[in-house]
Structure formats: C-alpha cells, structure tokens
Amino acid sequence: MKKKIVSTMLCAAMITTMLAGCGGSDNGGAAQTPAADDSAAEAPAGDDSAAAPAAGGGSVYWLNFKPESDEVLQEVAADYTAKTGVEVKVVTAASGTYSTTLLSEMDKSAPPTLFVIGNQAGVKDWKDYALDLNGTAIANELNTDAYNLYDETGKLVSIGYCYECYGIIVNPDLIEKAGHTMDEIKNFDGLKAVAEDIHARAGELGFDAFSSSDMDDSSSWRFTGHMANLEYYYEQEGTNWTECPPTISGKYLDNFKNLYDLCINNSLTDPKELATGGHDAENEFKTGQAAFFVNGSWEYEAVKADVPNATMIPYYCGVAGEEKAGLNCGTENCWAINSKASAEDQQATMDFMVWCVTDPDASRKLVDTFGVMPYKSAAESTNGFLAAADKYTSDGCYVMNWATNFQPNVDSYRATLVSALNQYNADQSDANWETVRTAFVDGWAAEYNAVNN
C-alpha cells in the first residue's frame, strides 16, 4: 500500500501542476489519493437515518477542512457524544495542508469517516472513497442542489455544508434617502435607473451611487475575477462546467459591460483615476459616501456596525429573466462519507451529519462559525449577506455558481484584463472595448494553451 501511495503522490504532483493553470486547487482533497483498496467493503448508508445513535455502535471521525472552526467543532462533537454515547473525533488539518493530511489519514487503519471533497479535481481523485449520497437522509435535508459535486456517472460524491457569496452590497437607507425603494431594484433596468439618478444628484444628496472601482491589485479582483463571473455563468447556459473549457465565446460580455459601465460611470471616482488605485471603497460605503459597494459576504463584519441593515443584491446586467437571479455563491467545503468505512461507521456518520443540520443548538453553533448552511432546518445565518443569499435560494432564485474558478493561468489572464480595462477606463471608445473583449475571450484561449500545450 505504501508503494502505491508514493507512486500516486508523484502522479498527483503532476496533476496539481496542470490543475493550477486551469483554476484548479489543491484544496478539498484534490489531486492526491491513495490507491484504492479493492478488499475494502463499500457498504451503503441507510436512507432513513435520523439523529439517533447508530444501532451497530459505530463511531465518527471528521477530518476538518476549516482550522478557524476547530474549537466549535470540538464542542459540537462533545455535545453529540454526551447526548448519544456515539464517539465523534474531530481532527483539523493545518491551513493549506488538507490534501496531504487526508492522504496520510486515509492510509491508516482507522481513517476518516467524514471528509472533504471540495472541487471537481477532488471528485476525480477521491470518488472511489466516497459513498453515493443520492437519496440519503443528509441529502434530503438540503435546500438546494447548487453546492453538490457529482462524478460522471451521476454519483453524488459530496455535498456542500457552507458557502460564501458575492454581488453588490447595498445601503437601503441611502436608497430611501434618495427617494427610491429596494423594490425598484429587481433587474438591470431598475438598478440603472436608481444608480444614475443618485449619481446625477450626488451633490444634492451628499453621497454617490457606487464606491470606487479601483484597478490596483487590492481591488481589481472584484471585477476581473468576481464580476467577470456573470459572463462565465451565463455562458454555461444551464450546464455548469466541470473542467476548464479551452475556449469561451464571450456571448454575454455585453452584459458584463452593462454593469461595469454603470459602476465606473456612476461613482465617487472618475474612471480615468482608477488605474493607480488608492481609494478605499469599503470605507466609502461604511461612511455613507456611496450606496453600492461591489464585494462579498466576508465584508459583513466590517460594515455591519456602520450600516447595520446592509444587504446584497445580484449582479443585475440585463440578461432575460434575471429577476429570478440569486447571488454568486460557491464553496470548497463539501462533505463526503468514506465508502471504505464499515457500515456501522457510515451509519453513525450519517446520523451525526443529520443531527448537525437539524438540531437547533448544534446548527446554531455551526452556522455561527461557518456563516450559513444550505439545509432546510439549519439555523438562520447571522451574516446578513449570506442570509440574503439563502433568502434568494428559498424564494426559488437560481444560484450563480463560481464559474470564474476555471479562469486559466489566472494571474496572467487577469493581469491582461486589468491592462485592457485600464485602457478602456481612460477612453471609453468602441475600439478600446474591443481590446477588453480580446483580452477576455482570446486571452482565455491563449492562457489555456500556454498551460496545457
């Protein structure tokens, strides 16, 4: 077994190198697996499990992906053991070491029964070690399928247990102060009308529409990474990418332009001044200088004291039917049950997972550390932006997945986009927008080929 693992690790290193150029990640167990042990039994977990202890006296071993949550998870594990008598062990991998830790732990006589497979690369490498979760008790507790990972056969390999989101952060008080309501902003036309009116009356109102959209390294990712996602998401046209495509068409690039133009032309800062950066978009929003701030759920703690009712809206950009759009949500935090574990341990693990997302006290503790959990009975998020994401999902809106994670040779690709956008910001001509289009579309193919050929 050890010789097989060494060989697999050498192959994994090559796989990781290839994935890195195509938006791949070493997180989530990707690109490193021990060779499958054909002698291990793959016993199914029961589909009708509840929070009661496993009848066969199994135990749980959770290899945790999130170091910042270790203290809470240890507490939750102890609570469950106290309630049920079932042993729950939580081991937390150090930051940035999950793949190597998982590889090591899976080769032990008592490997994890609950672990993370967080991306498609991880699915390819670890699918033989993952129980099919289709139709199981934990899958039945989900309120969305958006964070689930499947293999090519339709096997449900892992399911999301928390996620992050990004979009447009809004101060509803300033919207109302300008004589508008949030109900007016349900699509791009509504957003455009409100933003342009606020910008036109900025001197009178004492605030502008958008905070600064700087193109320096501290800010450009909000547009070349996050906002660019709207084009990639819609280009998928209902069939989410599972690997980096060698080319893109840019079919929805005009929709990206709609929103990008609205941001830079209805802002505190002249577009010609965006290249050098130096503007504090977060502070502009916190201090009431701007009604809109392009960013993500991680900003909630920073802004909530100054803007306690801040919320987040989708990237409205003029796509048909976008009234049913939700936020851009994604994760690499996805649970998998070890298919090589005993039937008793699989059942104990399933029972524990269900308890985590249905027990009011347990789910409260977990939501408070994770931010949000996409399960019907889990406690509500205390992060206002994640709560907004969950509300969109509950209302039947579609989730915009993180297709931007597939950007090939990401640093080089985004640097070319920044250069083109800076040229356009300085002179918003059709010719300069074509430079952006070339960087966006042709640049994708060029970076893909640079890495893969």
Buried (B, 14 or more C-beta within 10 A) or exposed (E): EEEEBEEBBEEBEEBBEBBBBBBBBBBBBBBBBBEBBEEBEBBEBBBEBEBEBBEEEBBBBBBBBBBEBBEBBBBBBEBBBEBBEBBBBBBBBEEEEBBBBBBBBBBEEEBBBBBBBBBBBBBBBBBBBBBBBEEBBBBEBBBBEBBBBBBEEEBBBBBBBBBBBBBBBBBBBBBEBBEBEBEEBBBBEBBBEBBBBBBEBBEEBEBBBBBBBBBBEEBBBBBBBBBBBBBBBBBBEEEEBBEBBEEBEBEBBBBBBBBBBBBBBBBBBEBEBBBEBEBBBBBBBBEBBBBBBBBBBBBBEBBBEBBEEBBBBBBBBBBEEBEEBBBBBBBBBBBBBBBBBBBBBBBBBBBBBBBBBBBEEBBEBBBBBBBBBBBEEBBBBBBBBBBBBBBBBEEEBBBBBBBBBBBBBBEBBBBBBBBBBBBBBBEBEEEBBEBBBBBBBBBBBBBBEEBEE
